[in-house]
Amino acid sequence: MKEKLQKHFDALNERERMILLVLTVVGALFIYSIVWFSYSSSFDSEVESIKQQQKMMQKIIGIKNIYRRAQKKNSSMSDRIGKNQTNINSYISRTQESMNIEISTIKELKPSKKGDLVIERIEMSLRRIDLPTLLSFMYAIENKLSLVYVEAVDIKRRYDKKSYDAKIVVATLKEKEEE
């Protein structure tokens, strides 16, 4: 086979040999450039893919840290709820007496159950109270240590435009008792 190619090559004149040589070099360069571009583009896409995966890993690490902090807070809150023995009636009475506020009505609402939690609630009405005193009273009620919080407030201005009537729902979280 080599001899046949050698015969054909020898049969060519100088001009045809140059054209064949140039075509061979151009063909080799063409094949090389096709291979190089295909590997280059696949290499670039892999590099881009790795960069995107690194960014996603950083986001996952950030989310993992947020999750761990939330898990610690959840565990801490669950412990506090489990230890919560606050009697909401006596708590309100103590707060009311310490601030010298008159509560016109107190009504214990039916506890609601959410999963493993029980939300105990009391609705109370205050009549003829000024706004700064009302806000101070609500601030005094909300106590993070005993997990008591103001769940709802309905404030209405009285006809004298100096005082207010307010309905406040106060709640606390407790662990559901085993039956």
C-alpha positions in Angstrom: 0.0 0.0 0.0 2.9 2.3 0.9 4.4 1.6 -2.5 1.2 2.5 -4.4 1.0 5.8 -2.5 4.6 6.4 -3.3 4.0 5.8 -7.0 1.0 8.1 -7.1 2.9 10.8 -5.2 5.9 10.5 -7.6 3.6 10.7 -10.6 2.4 14.1 -9.5 4.1 17.2 -10.7 5.6 19.9 -8.4 2.5 22.0 -8.4 0.2 19.1 -7.6 2.5 18.0 -4.8 2.4 21.5 -3.2 -1.4 21.5 -3.4 -1.6 18.0 -1.8 0.8 19.1 0.9 -1.2 22.3 1.6 -4.5 20.3 1.6 -3.0 17.8 4.0 -1.8 20.5 6.4 -5.1 22.3 6.2 -7.0 19.1 6.8 -4.8 18.2 9.8 -5.3 21.7 11.2 -9.1 21.4 10.6 -9.3 18.1 12.4 -7.1 19.4 15.2 -9.2 22.5 15.6 -12.5 20.5 15.7 -11.1 18.2 18.3 -9.7 21.2 20.3 -12.9 23.2 20.2 -15.0 20.2 21.2 -12.8 19.4 24.2 -12.4 23.1 25.0 -16.2 23.7 25.1 -16.8 20.5 27.1 -14.0 21.6 29.4 -15.5 25.1 29.8 -19.0 23.6 30.5 -17.5 21.3 33.1 -15.7 24.2 34.7 -18.9 26.2 34.7 -20.8 23.3 36.2 -18.2 23.0 39.0 -18.5 26.7 39.7 -22.3 26.4 40.0 -22.0 23.4 42.2 -19.5 25.2 44.5 -22.0 28.1 44.7 -24.8 25.7 45.5 -22.6 24.0 48.2 -22.0 27.4 49.8 -25.8 28.1 49.9 -26.4 24.6 51.3 -23.7 25.3 54.0 -25.4 28.6 54.8 -28.9 26.9 55.0 -27.4 24.1 57.1 -26.1 26.7 59.6 -29.5 28.5 59.7 -31.2 25.1 60.2 -28.9 24.2 63.1 -29.6 27.6 64.8 -33.4 27.1 64.2 -33.1 23.6 65.6 -31.4 24.8 68.7 -34.0 27.6 69.2 -36.8 25.0 68.6 -35.2 22.7 71.2 -34.8 25.5 73.7 -38.4 26.7 73.1 -39.7 23.1 73.5 -37.9 22.8 76.8 -39.3 26.1 78.0 -42.8 25.1 76.9 -42.5 21.8 78.6 -41.5 23.6 81.9 -44.2 26.2 81.6 -46.5 26.0 84.6 -47.9 29.5 84.4 -51.5 29.9 85.6 -52.6 32.6 83.3 -55.4 33.8 85.6 -53.1 34.4 88.5 -50.5 35.9 86.3 -53.0 38.5 84.9 -54.2 39.2 88.5 -50.6 39.9 89.7 -49.9 42.1 86.7 -53.1 44.0 87.1 -52.5 44.6 90.8 -48.9 45.7 90.3 -50.1 48.3 87.7 -53.3 49.2 89.6 -55.5 48.7 86.6 -59.2 47.7 86.8 -60.3 44.8 84.5 -64.0 45.0 83.9 -64.5 41.4 82.7 -62.3 38.3 82.4 -63.4 35.3 80.4 -61.5 32.1 80.1 -61.5 30.8 76.5 -61.5 27.2 75.5 -57.9 26.0 75.0 -56.9 25.2 71.5 -54.6 22.3 70.6 -52.0 22.4 68.0 -50.0 19.2 67.7 -48.3 18.6 71.0 -49.1 22.1 72.3 -52.0 23.6 74.1 -52.7 27.3 73.9 -54.5 28.6 77.0 -56.3 31.9 76.4 -58.1 34.5 78.5 -60.1 37.4 77.1 -60.4 40.5 79.3 -62.1 43.9 78.9 -60.7 47.2 80.1 -62.9 50.2 80.2 -62.0 53.9 80.4 -58.2 53.4 80.1 -55.8 55.8 78.6 -53.5 54.6 75.8 -50.1 54.9 77.5 -51.4 52.9 80.5 -52.9 50.3 78.1 -49.6 49.9 76.3 -47.7 49.6 79.5 -50.1 47.0 80.7 -49.7 44.9 77.5 -46.0 45.3 77.7 -46.0 44.1 81.3 -48.2 41.1 80.3 -45.8 39.9 77.6 -43.2 38.0 79.5 -40.8 35.8 77.6 -39.8 33.8 80.7 -43.3 32.6 81.3 -44.3 32.4 77.6 -47.3 34.7 78.1 -48.2 36.9 75.2 -50.9 39.2 73.9 -52.6 37.3 71.1 -55.2 39.9 70.0 -56.2 43.5 70.9 -59.4 45.4 70.0 -59.2 49.1 71.0 -62.2 51.5 70.7 -62.1 55.2 71.4 -64.7 56.3 73.9 -67.1 59.1 73.2 -65.1 61.5 75.5 -62.1 61.0 73.1 -59.8 60.9 76.0 -59.9 57.2 77.0 -60.4 53.8 75.4 -62.2 50.5 75.9 -60.1 47.6 75.0 -60.5 43.8 74.7 -57.3 41.9 75.0 -56.8 38.2 74.5 -53.8 36.9 76.4 -52.4 33.4 75.8 -49.7 31.0 77.0 -48.2 27.9 75.5 -48.1 24.6 77.4 -47.3 21.1 76.6 -50.2 18.8 75.9 -50.9 16.6 78.9 -50.8 12.9 78.4 -54.2 11.4 78.6 
